[in-house]
Amino acid sequence: MKLVLMGTNSFVVPIFDSIKNAGHEIMAVFTRAPQPMGRKRILTPSPVHTWATQNGLVVHTNINEYNYSPDMVIVISYGVILRDNVLNSAPVINIHPSSLPKYRGPSPIRTAIYNGDNTSAVCLMDVTPELDAGDIHMCRDFEIGPDDTNDTIEQRVSDIASDMLTEYLKNPSAYPAMAQDGTPTYTKKWTGDDEIIDWSSGDIAIHNQIRALGCGRTKINGADVKILKTKLNNRTMEILQVQPAGKKPMDWRSFINGLHGAEIKYGE
């Protein structure tokens, strides 16, 4: 099949790689424009941009440059709203990592982890003008473990989505579209404010917050600290890794040793 691929984030790369390796003709790749990264704010291409360049594929970073007539457009974690010039050019399908219509929107994986869900799904769906409201062609469930993070779930979704798309693209007509069933719920874009720990919310909620967002921000003995990694032991949270302000990440025991026996006070 002649395909146009649209995506940005790193977990998309193995999925696109599986599509390429299946022998499909990739007419072009669309991705977000390079973004400033690091302390020096150096413009850095997206992981999908780098992958496409390494494979000698045509890359666009402006959706207004779209002028193709493929057999299908595949969109995964692109982060750009598609207009009629794309939607009317060919069937447009999307991989969405939630049990639709639950968790429509930009952050279904983080939201599922934050809420403490123990299951979710990967859906292959049509893209429509309404956000994540298209009909579903395939859906596969997966489990979320108590210590899974956004990164581990993204890898799981990447593996599942690769298998789904490989199967679907062999014979799309074998997977007719089914309308979504149920009341939609929506996710949001998480911000730095969401990382601030409320110690009154309890160990399980804090653990879910940290593994969903990548860190939790707090004060310990008056100093600003990011808690980077935790785990649960019998519903009690154990801190594994932290990063004090201006310092490199360290394990919890090293941080405690640096307090020289002082009583630990959280949130102060």
Buried (B, 14 or more C-beta within 10 A) or exposed (E): BEBBBBBBBBBBBBBBBBBBEEEBEBBBBBBBEEEEEEEEEEEEBBBBBBBBEEEEBEBBBEBEEBEBEBBBBBBBBBEBEBEEEBBEBBBBBBBBBBBBBBBBBBBBBBBBBBEBBEEBBBBBBBBBEEEBBBEBBBBEEBEBEEEBBBEBBBBBBBBBBBBBBBEBBEEBEEBEBEEBEEEBBBBEEBEEEBBEBEEEEEBBBBBBBBBBBBBBBBBBEEBEBBBBBBEBEEEEBEBBBBBBEEEEBBBBEEBBEEEEEEEEEBEE
